Structures are given as structure tokens and as C-alpha cells.
């Protein structure tokens, strides 16, 4: 018996060793940083560091110029592409649709669109996309206008006052619009526990991501991290309960494929489990409002730094009606997302071997996609790639650039379903804001210190000073 078990164990170890050698030989041709330590890779660069520095450290370690490279993080390998051609291959491949659970499990909603894979993700995406069509978004515009006007009324109290961090007020505005528009839940988010929970979420998310063993639920549930999650996310869980209680009447069978987010979730014909419903509500509150708020706050800060561009926006607003298109404002928003993509690094996991140009990437390999670097690649955007120039998105210029050079909402089958929602809200916000105000800041563009945890933000916050519009 003992000999049989030993023999079987030997065979198993031999097979695993063969697989490892085969895997290693395939990736050995891919270059990587030379200062990686055997068995540890780059993990020594994170020891003793604050959680808030993890993302920035990762970006600083990897090369900005190599078209493809590999990085070891302990026993895990990351393949890092950095050309639009490779991005296209990844986003359009049937074998790069899944997200690595040990990373996205850190978002605490494994049954939601953000983290789920396979048939669950496909089903949710197909059904919930109906709530993000242009027709449905038009129905949300009155909600957007209402919440933005509430924000503007608050901002009028700050005219000619001291410089302040605008993010918290913008976040409250985006959160109020999101929960009322998508969940029929009218809630005063300013200085609320719900707002504070959403604002505190990034750090704890990164703590779980950077502790891969926490992807095992039994270890997570007995950890201090689990207790911290319940404490920090308590207001979000409470909001989910109230949203479901308030919308209980929507739990009916309906053939109507049109309807806001909560109607799609509670339609019995769509057969969402209770856990899936809760996870989708949680992740939209947790991630949906914060990402839009950060991009808008970044936009206001950059416009406060660039008075000439701010004046061009005001000129466009002065010459158009509210229902018109605002092409220059759209170019400004795209330039903000180019320089500061809300997800500076995103991840995919291969379900079969794929080729990235001449490099073989084995099955079950994590691909780290550095959108931040691609968006600032001088070979694509020119020597002024790090400068804020919205005009680079003029049709005659952007049409000459590879279509996968600008991917702020990801791409392919995992592209963010809320991208039209975000763009619609942000354009309405900017138009209404600059009908009333001019802004300035003491912070200089070259002084901005970017922080990644895991979404992008600025260490100094988003300090602006508001004045009544004079032009």
C-alpha cells in the first residue's frame, strides 16, 4: 500500500514538474525587470510599504517602453503587454474574457458583473445592458439634472471662499444620481455614512488583492480583514437591504426587456439568484459612483490648472443649447481619461494558450494590462503625450491612431456596460457646472502625485477655488 501511494505521488510530482518546465520554457523568451529575486520576484518592493503605494510601485517597476514583459510576484507570473495591437488581441480573444478570481475576488462581489466569469458574466451582461441603452439613459436625464442642480446650489455657498477638495461633494452628487436613477432610492448622500463607506473602499479592496490567500473564503471569514470589511461596508450593505425592501413590488415575471437596473434584476423571468442581485447592487454602488466622481473631480482640477481650456468650454456652452452636442467637452473628458484612466491596470486570465505577437502565453496565465502606460505612449500620442491637450481627439487626428490606443473603459466582451451612462452624466455635469462657475487651483500640473489603489486618484486631493462666472 505504501509503495503504491509513493509510486502515485511520484507520478503526480513528475507530471506537475513537467508542466512547470513546459510553462517556464514558454515564458522564458519574454523579457522582464532584471532585479527580480528567485521565488519572490518583485514582492520585496512591497514589503513595509503602505497599501496606498502598492499600485504606484507596480507601475514604477515595470518598463514603460518594452512591448511585452513578464513579472514574478511570488509564485504568480504576470504578462504585461504594452502595444495597441496586443491590447486588441487580448480584448477580442475568446480566451481572455475571464478575470483572475484571486484579484477580482477582492471586490467582495463574486457574483456581480465586475468579478464573475463564464456563463454567469455572459448572462448578467446581456440582461443588464438593456438598462444602459441610449433610450433608457434619456429617461434618467431628469434625475441627473436634479442632482447636479442640488450640487450646484451647494457650490454657490463656496463662491469666493477658500480652496477646498471638491471630490467629496462630486462623489455625493454622482452617488445620489446613481441610486435614484438605477434603484429608485432617493437618499441624501452628502456627509452620509454611505458616502464615507464608498470613499473608504479602495484601501480595503487592495488589502485583500495583495493577500492572495484571502481568496479562500474560509481563511477570509476568520481574518481581521473580514471584520474590517463588515465595519467599513456596513452602510453599503444596509443600503442594499433598503433598496430591495423598497422595490419588493418589482419581483414579478415580465416580458418587458426595457427598464432601469433594479427592474432587470428583480424581474423573476431573468432568474437572478438573491446573492447575484445583492452583489450587482453592491458593486454598482461601490464602484459605479466613485469611478465617475473621480474622473469628474480630475476633470475639474485639470481645467482649474488650464484656464485656456476652461475658457473654450465656456465658449462652447455659450453658443449651444442644452440639448445640443458638446464636442469640445467630450474631447476634454476623453483627454482626462487618457491621462488618468480610472482603472490604470486591469487584469485578464487566459483559458487557453494565446499568441501575443511572437510570444506564447500559456493557459491559466494572468495578463496585467497597463492602460496608464498605453495612454501615455509617446510612439502613439507624440512627444507631448504627458500634456493635457484635448485637441488630440479631433476627428482628423484621432482617426489616424490605432483604435485600441484609447481604452478607458476596457474593451471587448468585458468592456464596462456603464460607459454611456458615465459619459452622459459627465457631459451634463460639466455643462451645468460651467454655466455658473469659473475655477482655479494653487496645485500645479507637474506637482500632481498619482496614487493607484486600485483606481487612480491624486495624493493631494482635488483642490479648487470657485468663482462666479464672468464671461
C-alpha positions as CSV (number, residue, x, y, z in Angstrom):
1,X,0.0,0.0,0.0
2,X,2.7,2.4,1.0
3,X,4.7,1.6,-2.2
4,X,1.6,2.2,-4.3
5,X,1.0,5.6,-2.8
6,X,4.6,6.5,-3.2
7,X,4.5,5.5,-6.8
8,X,1.4,7.5,-7.5
9,X,2.8,10.5,-5.7
10,X,6.0,10.3,-7.7
11,X,3.9,10.2,-11.0
12,X,1.9,13.2,-9.8
13,X,5.1,15.2,-8.9
14,X,6.7,14.3,-12.2
15,X,3.7,15.4,-14.2
16,X,3.5,18.7,-12.3
17,X,7.2,19.2,-12.7
18,X,6.9,18.6,-16.5
19,X,4.1,21.1,-16.7
20,X,6.1,23.7,-14.8
21,X,9.1,23.2,-17.1
22,X,6.9,23.4,-20.2
23,X,5.3,26.6,-18.8
24,X,8.7,28.1,-17.9
25,X,10.2,27.4,-21.3
26,X,7.3,29.2,-23.0
27,X,7.6,32.4,-20.9
28,X,11.4,32.4,-20.7
29,X,11.5,34.2,-24.0
30,X,9.6,37.1,-22.6
31,X,11.8,39.9,-21.0
32,X,11.3,41.3,-17.6
33,X,12.9,43.5,-14.9
34,X,16.4,42.3,-14.0
35,X,16.1,42.9,-10.3
36,X,13.7,40.1,-9.7
37,X,14.6,37.8,-6.8
38,X,14.3,34.0,-7.3
39,X,11.0,32.6,-5.8
40,X,10.0,36.2,-4.8
41,X,10.1,38.2,-8.0
42,X,9.3,41.8,-7.2
43,X,7.5,41.1,-4.0
44,X,10.4,42.6,-2.0
45,X,9.4,46.1,-3.4
46,X,6.1,45.9,-1.4
47,X,7.4,44.8,2.0
48,X,7.0,47.5,4.6
49,X,5.2,49.8,2.1
50,X,1.8,51.4,2.8
51,X,-1.1,49.8,1.0
52,X,-1.7,53.1,-0.9
53,X,1.7,52.8,-2.5
54,X,1.3,49.3,-4.0
55,X,-0.2,50.3,-7.3
56,X,2.2,53.1,-7.9
57,X,5.1,50.8,-7.0
58,X,3.9,48.2,-9.6
59,X,3.7,50.9,-12.3
60,X,7.2,52.2,-11.4
61,X,8.8,48.7,-11.6
62,X,7.5,47.6,-15.0
63,X,9.1,49.1,-18.1
64,X,7.2,51.8,-19.9
65,X,8.9,51.0,-23.3
66,X,9.1,47.2,-23.6
67,X,6.3,46.0,-25.9
68,X,5.8,42.9,-23.7
69,X,7.4,41.7,-20.4
70,X,6.9,39.4,-17.5
71,X,7.0,40.0,-13.8
72,X,7.0,37.4,-11.0
73,X,5.0,38.3,-7.9
74,X,6.0,35.4,-5.6
75,X,4.8,32.3,-7.4
76,X,2.5,34.2,-9.7
77,X,3.5,35.4,-13.1
78,X,2.1,38.5,-14.8
79,X,2.5,39.0,-18.5
80,X,2.4,42.7,-19.4
81,X,1.7,43.8,-23.0
82,X,2.1,47.5,-24.0
83,X,1.1,47.9,-27.6
84,X,-2.4,48.6,-29.1
85,X,-2.1,45.5,-31.3
86,X,-1.6,43.3,-28.2
87,X,-4.5,45.0,-26.5
88,X,-6.7,44.3,-29.4
89,X,-5.7,40.6,-29.4
90,X,-6.5,40.3,-25.7
91,X,-9.8,42.2,-25.8
92,X,-11.1,40.3,-28.8
93,X,-9.8,36.9,-27.9
94,X,-12.3,34.3,-26.7
95,X,-9.6,33.0,-24.4
96,X,-9.0,36.3,-22.5
97,X,-12.5,37.0,-21.3
98,X,-12.1,35.7,-17.7
99,X,-10.8,37.8,-14.8
100,X,-8.5,36.2,-12.2
101,X,-10.5,35.4,-9.2
102,X,-7.6,35.9,-6.7
103,X,-7.5,39.6,-7.8
104,X,-11.2,40.5,-8.5
105,X,-12.4,38.5,-5.6
106,X,-11.0,41.4,-3.6
107,X,-14.1,43.4,-4.7
108,X,-16.3,41.3,-2.4
109,X,-19.0,40.7,-5.0
110,X,-18.0,37.5,-6.8
111,X,-21.5,37.1,-8.4
112,X,-21.6,40.5,-9.9
113,X,-20.6,41.7,-13.4
114,X,-17.2,43.0,-12.2
115,X,-15.9,39.8,-10.8
116,X,-17.9,36.9,-12.3
117,X,-16.7,34.7,-15.2
118,X,-18.2,32.3,-17.7
119,X,-21.9,31.9,-18.2
120,X,-22.8,34.0,-15.1
121,X,-21.0,37.0,-16.5
122,X,-22.4,36.5,-20.0
123,X,-26.0,36.2,-18.7
124,X,-25.7,39.3,-16.4
125,X,-24.1,41.4,-19.2
126,X,-26.8,40.5,-21.7
127,X,-29.7,41.3,-19.4
128,X,-28.3,44.4,-17.6
129,X,-27.1,46.0,-20.8
130,X,-30.8,46.8,-21.6
131,X,-30.7,49.3,-18.7
132,X,-27.9,51.2,-20.2
133,X,-29.2,51.8,-23.8
134,X,-29.5,55.5,-25.1
135,X,-33.3,55.3,-24.7
136,X,-33.1,54.3,-21.1
137,X,-30.4,56.9,-20.3
138,X,-32.6,59.6,-21.8
139,X,-35.2,58.7,-19.1
140,X,-32.5,59.2,-16.4
141,X,-31.6,62.8,-17.6
142,X,-34.2,64.5,-15.3
143,X,-32.6,62.7,-12.3
144,X,-29.1,63.7,-13.4
145,X,-30.3,67.4,-13.8
146,X,-32.0,67.3,-10.4
147,X,-29.0,66.0,-8.5
148,X,-26.5,68.2,-10.4
149,X,-28.6,71.3,-9.6
150,X,-28.5,70.3,-5.9
151,X,-24.7,70.1,-6.1
152,X,-24.5,73.5,-7.8
153,X,-26.7,75.1,-5.1
154,X,-24.2,73.8,-2.5
155,X,-21.3,75.1,-4.6
156,X,-22.8,78.6,-4.7
157,X,-22.1,78.8,-1.0
158,X,-18.4,78.3,-1.7
159,X,-18.1,81.2,-4.2
160,X,-15.0,83.4,-3.4
161,X,-14.3,81.1,-0.4
162,X,-11.2,79.1,0.4
163,X,-9.7,76.4,-1.8
164,X,-11.3,73.0,-1.0
165,X,-11.2,69.4,-2.1
166,X,-14.2,69.0,-4.4
167,X,-14.2,65.2,-4.6
168,X,-16.5,64.6,-1.6
169,X,-19.2,66.8,-3.0
170,X,-18.9,65.5,-6.5
171,X,-19.0,61.9,-5.1
172,X,-22.2,62.7,-3.2
173,X,-23.8,64.1,-6.4
174,X,-22.8,61.1,-8.5
175,X,-23.9,58.6,-5.8
176,X,-27.3,60.3,-5.4
177,X,-27.9,60.3,-9.1
178,X,-26.9,56.6,-9.3
179,X,-29.1,55.3,-6.5
180,X,-32.2,57.3,-7.5
181,X,-31.8,56.7,-11.3
182,X,-30.9,53.0,-11.1
183,X,-32.6,51.9,-7.9
184,X,-35.5,54.4,-7.3
185,X,-33.8,55.1,-4.0
186,X,-33.8,58.8,-3.1
187,X,-31.2,59.4,-0.4
188,X,-29.3,62.4,0.9
189,X,-25.7,61.3,0.4
190,X,-23.8,64.4,1.4
191,X,-21.7,63.7,4.5
192,X,-23.5,60.4,4.9
193,X,-22.2,57.1,6.2
194,X,-22.9,55.6,2.7
195,X,-20.7,58.1,1.0
196,X,-17.9,57.5,3.6
197,X,-18.1,53.8,3.0
198,X,-17.7,54.2,-0.7
199,X,-14.8,56.6,-0.2
200,X,-13.1,54.2,2.2
201,X,-13.4,51.1,0.0
202,X,-10.3,51.3,-2.2
203,X,-7.8,50.7,0.5
204,X,-9.5,47.6,2.0
205,X,-10.0,46.2,-1.5
206,X,-6.3,46.5,-2.2
207,X,-5.5,44.8,1.1
208,X,-7.5,41.7,0.0
209,X,-6.0,41.7,-3.5
210,X,-2.4,41.9,-2.1
211,X,-3.1,38.9,0.2
212,X,-3.9,36.2,-2.4
213,X,-4.6,33.6,0.4
214,X,-7.7,35.8,1.2
215,X,-9.3,34.5,-2.0
216,X,-10.0,31.4,0.1
217,X,-13.4,32.2,1.8
218,X,-12.7,30.1,4.9
219,X,-9.5,32.0,5.6
220,X,-11.1,35.3,4.8
221,X,-14.1,34.7,7.1
222,X,-11.8,34.1,10.2
223,X,-9.5,37.0,9.4
224,X,-9.3,40.6,10.8
225,X,-9.8,41.8,7.3
226,X,-13.3,40.2,7.3
227,X,-14.2,42.1,10.4
228,X,-12.9,45.4,8.8
229,X,-15.0,44.7,5.7
230,X,-18.2,44.3,7.7
231,X,-17.4,47.5,9.6
232,X,-16.4,49.7,6.6
233,X,-19.0,48.3,4.1
234,X,-21.8,48.2,6.7
235,X,-23.6,51.3,5.3
236,X,-23.5,49.8,1.7
237,X,-24.9,46.5,2.9
238,X,-27.6,48.5,4.7
239,X,-28.4,50.5,1.6
240,X,-28.7,47.2,-0.4
241,X,-31.3,46.0,2.1
242,X,-33.3,49.2,1.9
243,X,-33.2,49.2,-1.9
244,X,-34.6,45.7,-2.0
245,X,-37.2,46.4,0.6
246,X,-38.4,49.5,-1.3
247,X,-38.5,47.7,-4.6
248,X,-40.1,44.4,-3.5
249,X,-43.1,45.0,-5.7
250,X,-40.9,44.6,-8.8
251,X,-40.4,40.9,-8.1
252,X,-42.8,39.8,-10.9
253,X,-42.5,37.9,-14.1
254,X,-42.3,40.3,-17.1
255,X,-41.5,40.0,-20.8
256,X,-40.5,43.7,-20.9
257,X,-36.8,43.9,-21.6
258,X,-36.8,47.6,-21.0
259,X,-36.4,49.0,-17.6
260,X,-33.9,50.5,-15.2
261,X,-31.2,48.4,-13.5
262,X,-33.3,47.3,-10.5
263,X,-36.2,46.2,-12.6
264,X,-34.0,44.0,-14.7
265,X,-32.5,42.5,-11.5
266,X,-35.9,41.8,-9.9
267,X,-37.7,40.5,-12.9
268,X,-38.4,36.9,-12.0
269,X,-38.1,35.9,-15.6
270,X,-34.4,36.8,-15.6
271,X,-33.8,34.3,-12.8
272,X,-31.2,36.1,-10.8
273,X,-30.4,34.5,-7.5
274,X,-30.7,36.6,-4.3
275,X,-26.9,36.5,-4.0
276,X,-26.5,37.7,-7.6
277,X,-29.0,40.5,-7.1
278,X,-27.3,41.7,-3.9
279,X,-23.8,41.6,-5.5
280,X,-24.9,43.6,-8.5
281,X,-26.5,46.3,-6.4
282,X,-23.4,46.4,-4.1
283,X,-20.9,46.7,-6.9
284,X,-22.8,49.4,-8.7
285,X,-23.0,51.5,-5.5
286,X,-19.4,50.7,-4.5
287,X,-17.7,51.2,-7.9
288,X,-20.1,52.9,-10.2
289,X,-20.3,56.3,-8.4
290,X,-16.7,56.5,-7.2
291,X,-15.3,56.0,-10.7
292,X,-17.4,58.7,-12.2
293,X,-16.8,61.1,-9.3
294,X,-13.0,60.6,-9.6
295,X,-13.0,61.3,-13.3
296,X,-15.2,64.4,-12.9
297,X,-13.0,65.7,-10.0
298,X,-9.9,65.1,-12.1
299,X,-11.5,67.0,-14.9
300,X,-12.3,70.0,-12.7
301,X,-8.8,70.0,-11.3
302,X,-7.2,69.9,-14.8
303,X,-9.5,72.7,-16.0
304,X,-8.7,74.8,-13.0
305,X,-5.0,74.3,-14.0
306,X,-5.6,75.1,-17.7
307,X,-7.6,78.3,-17.9
308,X,-7.4,78.5,-21.7
309,X,-9.1,75.1,-22.0
310,X,-11.7,76.1,-19.4
311,X,-12.5,79.2,-21.4
312,X,-13.0,77.1,-24.6
313,X,-15.6,75.0,-22.7
314,X,-17.4,78.2,-21.6
315,X,-17.4,79.5,-25.1
316,X,-18.9,76.2,-26.4
317,X,-21.6,76.4,-23.7
318,X,-22.4,80.0,-24.6
319,X,-23.0,79.1,-28.2
320,X,-25.2,76.0,-27.8
321,X,-28.5,74.9,-26.3
322,X,-28.7,72.3,-23.5
323,X,-29.9,69.6,-26.0
324,X,-27.1,70.1,-28.4
325,X,-23.9,68.0,-28.7
326,X,-20.8,69.4,-27.0
327,X,-17.9,68.0,-29.0
328,X,-15.2,70.0,-27.2
329,X,-16.4,69.0,-23.8
330,X,-16.4,65.4,-25.0
331,X,-12.8,65.8,-26.2
332,X,-11.9,67.3,-22.8
333,X,-13.4,64.3,-20.9
334,X,-11.6,61.8,-23.2
335,X,-8.3,63.6,-22.6
336,X,-8.8,63.4,-18.9
337,X,-9.5,59.7,-19.2
338,X,-6.5,59.2,-21.4
339,X,-4.1,60.8,-18.9
340,X,-5.8,59.4,-15.8
341,X,-7.7,56.2,-16.7
342,X,-9.8,55.3,-13.7
343,X,-8.5,51.7,-14.0
344,X,-4.8,52.2,-14.7
345,X,-4.1,48.5,-14.6
346,X,-6.7,45.8,-15.4
347,X,-6.3,42.0,-15.5
348,X,-7.4,39.0,-17.6
349,X,-6.7,35.3,-17.2
350,X,-6.1,33.1,-20.2
351,X,-8.4,30.0,-20.6
352,X,-6.2,28.6,-23.4
353,X,-2.8,29.4,-24.9
354,X,-2.7,32.6,-27.0
355,X,-0.1,34.4,-29.1
356,X,0.8,38.0,-28.3
357,X,2.8,38.8,-31.5
358,X,5.7,36.2,-31.4
359,X,5.3,35.3,-27.7
360,X,3.3,32.3,-26.5
361,X,1.2,33.0,-23.4
362,X,0.2,29.7,-21.7
363,X,-3.2,28.8,-20.4
364,X,-4.1,30.0,-16.9
365,X,-1.7,32.9,-17.1
366,X,-2.6,36.3,-15.7
367,X,-2.2,39.3,-18.1
368,X,-1.8,42.7,-16.5
369,X,-2.9,45.4,-18.9
370,X,-1.3,48.8,-18.1
371,X,-3.8,51.2,-19.7
372,X,-2.0,54.0,-18.0
373,X,1.2,53.4,-20.0
374,X,-0.5,52.8,-23.3
375,X,-2.4,56.1,-22.9
376,X,0.9,57.9,-22.4
377,X,3.0,56.1,-25.0
378,X,4.9,58.7,-27.0
379,X,5.1,56.4,-30.0
380,X,1.4,56.6,-30.3
381,X,0.5,60.1,-28.9
382,X,3.6,62.0,-29.7
383,X,6.3,63.7,-27.6
384,X,3.6,65.7,-25.8
385,X,1.9,62.5,-24.6
386,X,2.0,63.6,-20.9
387,X,0.5,67.0,-21.6
388,X,-3.2,67.9,-21.3
389,X,-4.3,68.7,-24.9
390,X,-8.0,67.8,-25.7
391,X,-7.5,68.8,-29.3
392,X,-5.7,65.5,-29.9
393,X,-9.2,63.9,-30.0
394,X,-10.3,66.0,-33.0
395,X,-11.7,63.6,-35.7
396,X,-8.9,64.2,-38.2
397,X,-6.3,63.4,-35.6
398,X,-7.8,60.5,-33.6
399,X,-8.8,58.7,-36.8
400,X,-5.1,58.2,-37.5
401,X,-4.4,56.4,-34.2
402,X,-5.0,52.7,-33.6
403,X,-8.5,52.1,-32.2
404,X,-7.1,50.2,-29.2
405,X,-4.8,53.0,-28.2
406,X,-7.5,54.6,-26.1
407,X,-9.4,52.1,-23.9
408,X,-10.5,53.9,-20.7
409,X,-13.5,51.6,-20.3
410,X,-11.6,48.4,-21.2
411,X,-12.7,46.6,-24.4
412,X,-14.3,43.6,-26.0
413,X,-16.7,41.4,-24.1
414,X,-15.7,42.8,-20.7
415,X,-16.0,46.4,-21.7
416,X,-17.8,48.4,-19.0
417,X,-21.5,48.4,-19.7
418,X,-21.9,51.7,-18.0
419,X,-19.6,53.7,-20.3
420,X,-22.5,55.5,-22.0
421,X,-24.1,56.2,-18.6
422,X,-20.8,57.7,-17.3
423,X,-20.3,59.9,-20.4
424,X,-23.9,61.1,-20.4
425,X,-23.8,62.1,-16.8
426,X,-20.3,63.7,-17.0
427,X,-21.2,65.9,-20.0
428,X,-24.4,67.1,-18.3
429,X,-22.4,67.8,-15.2
430,X,-19.7,69.9,-16.9
431,X,-22.3,71.9,-19.0
432,X,-24.3,72.8,-15.9
433,X,-21.2,73.5,-13.7
434,X,-19.6,75.9,-16.2
435,X,-22.9,77.8,-16.8
436,X,-22.4,79.0,-13.3
437,X,-18.7,79.0,-12.3
438,X,-15.1,79.6,-13.1
439,X,-12.4,77.7,-11.1
440,X,-8.8,77.9,-10.2
441,X,-6.3,76.0,-8.1
442,X,-2.9,76.5,-6.4
443,X,-1.8,73.0,-7.4
444,X,0.4,72.8,-10.5
445,X,0.1,70.1,-13.1
446,X,3.7,69.0,-12.8
447,X,3.2,68.6,-9.0
448,X,0.3,66.1,-9.2
449,X,1.2,62.9,-7.4
450,X,-0.8,60.0,-8.8
451,X,-1.9,57.2,-6.4
452,X,-3.3,53.8,-7.5
453,X,-5.4,51.9,-5.0
454,X,-6.7,50.2,-7.2
455,X,-8.4,53.1,-9.1
456,X,-6.5,56.2,-9.8
457,X,-6.5,59.3,-7.7
458,X,-4.3,62.2,-6.6
459,X,-2.4,62.3,-3.3
460,X,-3.1,66.0,-2.9
461,X,-6.8,65.5,-3.5
462,X,-8.7,67.8,-5.9
463,X,-8.3,71.3,-4.6
464,X,-10.2,74.1,-6.4
465,X,-11.4,77.6,-5.7
466,X,-14.8,78.6,-7.1
467,X,-15.7,82.0,-8.6
468,X,-18.9,83.3,-10.1
469,X,-18.6,83.2,-13.9
470,X,-17.6,86.5,-15.5
471,X,-17.7,85.6,-19.2
